[in-house]
Amino acid sequence: MYSIDFDNSLVKGVELLDINMLNPHEKIIEKKKTLLAKFIKSYENYYIISSIVCCDQTLLIIDGHHRYFAMMELGFKKVPVTLIDYQSDSIRTGKKNALSKEYIINFGKSSDLLEPKSTEHAIYCNRSKNWEPIILLSSMFKIETTEIKN
């Protein structure tokens, strides 16, 4: 199912969640979000998208801020989410001078947001013995573009 070898207990679930339940911690690059929203909207019936990776305890967005904000702009009420055990030592927040997970979670609980790409979340691959992009934990979802309101 996944292209990396990791502790399977890290993934706690994959489901559609109310978009308003999720907690972003980073600002986005507006142009990137706008292009993604236009791209999704250009599909007549459906679009295949990677799920947003979130902490299972706090619903903090770990990966997928641009997807989150694009889908919010397009009026989606529910979004695909992969819930993970964010506290695992197999997940890191950056290469050098990484922010602590507690610090990041606190930003997700506040109305403030970190600058875009302030974190570089990665997961440890047991096979390659390397840190890999955490988006590899995402699942692919079919979203109905006929639901777009804008």
JORA-V979155 format. One record per residue. N is the residue number from 1. SS is DSSP state (2 for helix, 1 for strand, 0 for the rest). D_FIRST is the distance of its C-alpha to the first C-alpha in Angstrom with 1 decimal. Layout:
# JORA-V979155
N:SS:D_FIRST
N:SS:D_FIRST
This chain:
# JORA-V979155
1:0:0.0
2:0:3.8
3:0:6.9
4:0:8.9
5:0:10.0
6:0:11.4
7:0:13.1
8:2:10.8
9:2:14.1
10:2:14.2
11:1:12.2
12:1:14.9
13:1:14.0
14:1:13.0
15:1:16.1
16:1:18.9
17:1:21.6
18:1:25.2
19:2:25.3
20:2:28.5
21:2:26.9
22:0:25.0
23:1:26.8
24:0:26.8
25:0:28.2
26:1:28.7
27:0:30.7
28:0:29.2
29:0:30.4
30:2:32.1
31:2:32.0
32:2:28.2
33:2:27.8
34:2:30.4
35:2:28.9
36:2:25.4
37:2:27.3
38:2:29.3
39:2:26.3
40:2:24.5
41:2:28.0
42:0:28.5
43:0:26.1
44:0:28.1
45:0:25.8
46:1:22.3
47:1:20.1
48:1:16.4
49:1:15.9
50:1:13.6
51:0:14.1
52:1:16.7
53:1:15.9
54:1:18.7
55:1:20.3
56:0:20.1
57:0:23.8
58:0:25.5
59:0:23.2
60:1:23.9
61:1:21.9
62:1:20.2
63:1:18.7
64:0:19.6
65:2:23.4
66:2:24.1
67:2:21.7
68:2:23.3
69:2:26.9
70:2:26.3
71:2:25.1
72:2:27.9
73:2:30.4
74:0:29.2
75:0:29.9
76:0:26.6
77:0:27.1
78:1:23.5
79:1:20.5
80:1:16.8
81:1:16.1
82:1:13.5
83:1:15.8
84:1:15.7
85:0:18.3
86:0:20.2
87:0:22.7
88:0:20.5
89:0:22.0
90:0:18.5
91:1:19.0
92:1:21.9
93:0:23.8
94:0:25.3
95:0:26.4
96:0:30.2
97:0:32.2
98:0:29.2
99:0:30.0
100:0:29.6
101:2:27.0
102:2:30.1
103:2:31.8
104:2:28.8
105:2:28.5
106:2:32.2
107:2:32.0
108:2:29.5
109:2:32.1
110:0:34.9
111:0:35.9
112:0:35.8
113:0:32.9
114:1:32.2
115:0:32.6
116:0:29.6
117:0:27.2
118:0:29.0
119:0:25.8
120:0:23.1
121:0:20.3
122:1:18.1
123:1:15.8
124:1:16.5
125:1:14.2
126:0:15.3
127:0:14.8
128:0:16.7
129:0:18.9
130:1:18.9
131:1:18.4
132:1:15.8
133:1:15.9
134:2:14.6
135:2:13.4
136:2:10.2
137:2:9.5
138:0:10.2
139:0:8.8
140:1:10.6
141:1:13.7
142:1:16.6
143:1:19.9
144:1:23.2
145:2:25.6
146:2:28.4
147:2:28.4
148:0:29.5
149:0:33.0
150:0:34.2
